[in-house]
Amino acid sequence: MADFKEILEILKINQEISRKFFEIETNILSILNFKDLFKTLLTEIQEKMGVPFVWISMIDKSDISNLIQELAYSEILKERLNLIDREVFLGLIKGSLKPILVNDHLEPFYKLFPQRQNYPIRSLAISPLTLNGEIIGSLNQGDYSKHRFSPGMDTSLFEQLSIKVSICLSNVMAHEKLKLLAYWDPLTGLLNRRVMARVLEREIKRAERYGTPLSLVFLDLDDFKTVNDRYGHDLGDDLLKYVAKHLIEMIRETDIVARFAGDEFVIILPNTTIKETRKFVARLQSFFLKHPMNIGVISMPISISSGISSTEDKAITDAASLLKKADQMLYQAKKKKRERFLYHRPHKSKRLFNDI
């Protein structure tokens, strides 16, 4: 009779553990961003399962680790995400996809700890995570007790959870990539026009609030159509990427650069006067003239035209008028160049500003 009661008690405990695992799985399956996924997963394991130390190890320089670092900065990730060399990680888990329980000779596994963390654990459960069949990291649980995670224990629930987490990571990865496409220009990696418009609205309100100048530069590559016609669109794309790369390198951390459309770029310069902006544009123009894009035997000099506007101009009342004034100044600059070199080409069709 005592044996039966003991078995019944074990069944109840296992049932309760299974229920908690199921709740955790249910709560993470609908999440579509890295930040909330990791916060929910790590917190719920810690609280529901009573595990004192829960963290994620991720193979460094993988697509998913790069995306996580770019999109999901948070305190919980800063403290509980470990980036680890691929070969080191695979050596620790011996390439296994099955959960690993360790309660002896833990020192080698300290490499799984997040930076500046020194968990006083005596047993460890490592559940490998995969993305499209490839190992990308692990979900780790550590305990003060040597007996919490003992080799030989049943790991089926750990395995089930790691499968669900891997599915979630796949879903979140796809969703986050789509979100990135909504913010960034896929060719140059710069902010796209729609996001730039929102950023400009934010910056002009900030400039008004603090009484600081805000300037904007509208850039256009001269004779870009000729490049496409003569060398093809692939080289034209290379030219756009080359210009974007160097624009990013030449701006300050507080500045914002975006691809507006085609060969047009917008640079937003917070706390910058019109005089300072002119000097900045002069440096840009000088740089590109001195540093042509070299591809194979082709050396392509780069000439840019620019239009500048600033909130120092009392006629500027909002983001739309700031952008429109810079566009008008760009048109004037290109017109002067055409007259100077007796070279004519039609100006792009008038832009619509009411959608910003």
ChimeraX attribute file (.defattr): number of C-alpha atoms within 10 A of each C-alpha:
attribute: neighborCount
match mode: 1-to-1
recipient: residues
	/A:1	6
	/A:2	7
	/A:3	8
	/A:4	9
	/A:5	10
	/A:6	11
	/A:7	12
	/A:8	12
	/A:9	12
	/A:10	12
	/A:11	12
	/A:12	12
	/A:13	12
	/A:14	12
	/A:15	12
	/A:16	12
	/A:17	15
	/A:18	13
	/A:19	12
	/A:20	16
	/A:21	20
	/A:22	14
	/A:23	14
	/A:24	22
	/A:25	20
	/A:26	12
	/A:27	14
	/A:28	20
	/A:29	16
	/A:30	12
	/A:31	17
	/A:32	18
	/A:33	20
	/A:34	23
	/A:35	17
	/A:36	14
	/A:37	21
	/A:38	23
	/A:39	16
	/A:40	16
	/A:41	19
	/A:42	23
	/A:43	18
	/A:44	21
	/A:45	20
	/A:46	16
	/A:47	10
	/A:48	13
	/A:49	13
	/A:50	10
	/A:51	17
	/A:52	15
	/A:53	19
	/A:54	20
	/A:55	25
	/A:56	25
	/A:57	25
	/A:58	25
	/A:59	22
	/A:60	17
	/A:61	13
	/A:62	15
	/A:63	11
	/A:64	20
	/A:65	18
	/A:66	13
	/A:67	16
	/A:68	19
	/A:69	14
	/A:70	9
	/A:71	15
	/A:72	18
	/A:73	12
	/A:74	14
	/A:75	11
	/A:76	15
	/A:77	20
	/A:78	13
	/A:79	15
	/A:80	21
	/A:81	23
	/A:82	23
	/A:83	20
	/A:84	19
	/A:85	15
	/A:86	16
	/A:87	11
	/A:88	14
	/A:89	23
	/A:90	17
	/A:91	10
	/A:92	15
	/A:93	18
	/A:94	11
	/A:95	12
	/A:96	13
	/A:97	18
	/A:98	16
	/A:99	22
	/A:100	23
	/A:101	21
	/A:102	20
	/A:103	19
	/A:104	12
	/A:105	9
	/A:106	13
	/A:107	7
	/A:108	9
	/A:109	14
	/A:110	12
	/A:111	17
	/A:112	24
	/A:113	20
	/A:114	20
	/A:115	13
	/A:116	7
	/A:117	12
	/A:118	9
	/A:119	14
	/A:120	12
	/A:121	17
	/A:122	19
	/A:123	22
	/A:124	27
	/A:125	23
	/A:126	28
	/A:127	28
	/A:128	28
	/A:129	27
	/A:130	19
	/A:131	18
	/A:132	10
	/A:133	9
	/A:134	9
	/A:135	19
	/A:136	22
	/A:137	29
	/A:138	26
	/A:139	23
	/A:140	21
	/A:141	23
	/A:142	24
	/A:143	21
	/A:144	15
	/A:145	14
	/A:146	15
	/A:147	14
	/A:148	19
	/A:149	22
	/A:150	18
	/A:151	16
	/A:152	9
	/A:153	11
	/A:154	12
	/A:155	16
	/A:156	11
	/A:157	14
	/A:158	19
	/A:159	19
	/A:160	16
	/A:161	18
	/A:162	23
	/A:163	18
	/A:164	18
	/A:165	26
	/A:166	23
	/A:167	17
	/A:168	22
	/A:169	25
	/A:170	16
	/A:171	17
	/A:172	20
	/A:173	20
	/A:174	14
	/A:175	15
	/A:176	18
	/A:177	12
	/A:178	11
	/A:179	13
	/A:180	16
	/A:181	14
	/A:182	14
	/A:183	16
	/A:184	19
	/A:185	18
	/A:186	12
	/A:187	12
	/A:188	19
	/A:189	16
	/A:190	22
	/A:191	24
	/A:192	22
	/A:193	19
	/A:194	16
	/A:195	17
	/A:196	23
	/A:197	19
	/A:198	12
	/A:199	16
	/A:200	24
	/A:201	15
	/A:202	12
	/A:203	20
	/A:204	21
	/A:205	15
	/A:206	16
	/A:207	16
	/A:208	14
	/A:209	9
	/A:210	9
	/A:211	11
	/A:212	15
	/A:213	19
	/A:214	25
	/A:215	28
	/A:216	29
	/A:217	28
	/A:218	27
	/A:219	22
	/A:220	23
	/A:221	19
	/A:222	16
	/A:223	13
	/A:224	18
	/A:225	15
	/A:226	11
	/A:227	16
	/A:228	15
	/A:229	10
	/A:230	11
	/A:231	11
	/A:232	12
	/A:233	13
	/A:234	10
	/A:235	14
	/A:236	19
	/A:237	17
	/A:238	15
	/A:239	24
	/A:240	20
	/A:241	16
	/A:242	15
	/A:243	21
	/A:244	19
	/A:245	14
	/A:246	13
	/A:247	19
	/A:248	16
	/A:249	10
	/A:250	13
	/A:251	16
	/A:252	11
	/A:253	8
	/A:254	9
	/A:255	15
	/A:256	21
	/A:257	20
	/A:258	26
	/A:259	25
	/A:260	22
	/A:261	12
	/A:262	12
	/A:263	19
	/A:264	16
	/A:265	24
	/A:266	26
	/A:267	22
	/A:268	25
	/A:269	25
	/A:270	21
	/A:271	17
	/A:272	19
	/A:273	18
	/A:274	20
	/A:275	10
	/A:276	13
	/A:277	19
	/A:278	17
	/A:279	10
	/A:280	17
	/A:281	19
	/A:282	12
	/A:283	13
	/A:284	18
	/A:285	15
	/A:286	14
	/A:287	15
	/A:288	18
	/A:289	15
	/A:290	11
	/A:291	12
	/A:292	17
	/A:293	17
	/A:294	12
	/A:295	11
	/A:296	6
	/A:297	6
	/A:298	10
	/A:299	11
	/A:300	15
	/A:301	12
	/A:302	20
	/A:303	18
	/A:304	21
	/A:305	20
	/A:306	27
	/A:307	24
	/A:308	23
	/A:309	27
	/A:310	26
	/A:311	24
	/A:312	14
	/A:313	13
	/A:314	7
	/A:315	11
	/A:316	16
	/A:317	12
	/A:318	14
	/A:319	21
	/A:320	16
	/A:321	16
	/A:322	23
	/A:323	26
	/A:324	18
	/A:325	21
	/A:326	22
	/A:327	24
	/A:328	15
	/A:329	19
	/A:330	21
	/A:331	19
	/A:332	15
	/A:333	15
	/A:334	21
	/A:335	17
	/A:336	12
	/A:337	15
	/A:338	13
	/A:339	10
	/A:340	9
	/A:341	8
	/A:342	8
	/A:343	9
	/A:344	11
	/A:345	10
	/A:346	6
	/A:347	9
	/A:348	7
	/A:349	6
	/A:350	7
	/A:351	9
	/A:352	8
	/A:353	11
	/A:354	6
	/A:355	8
	/A:356	15
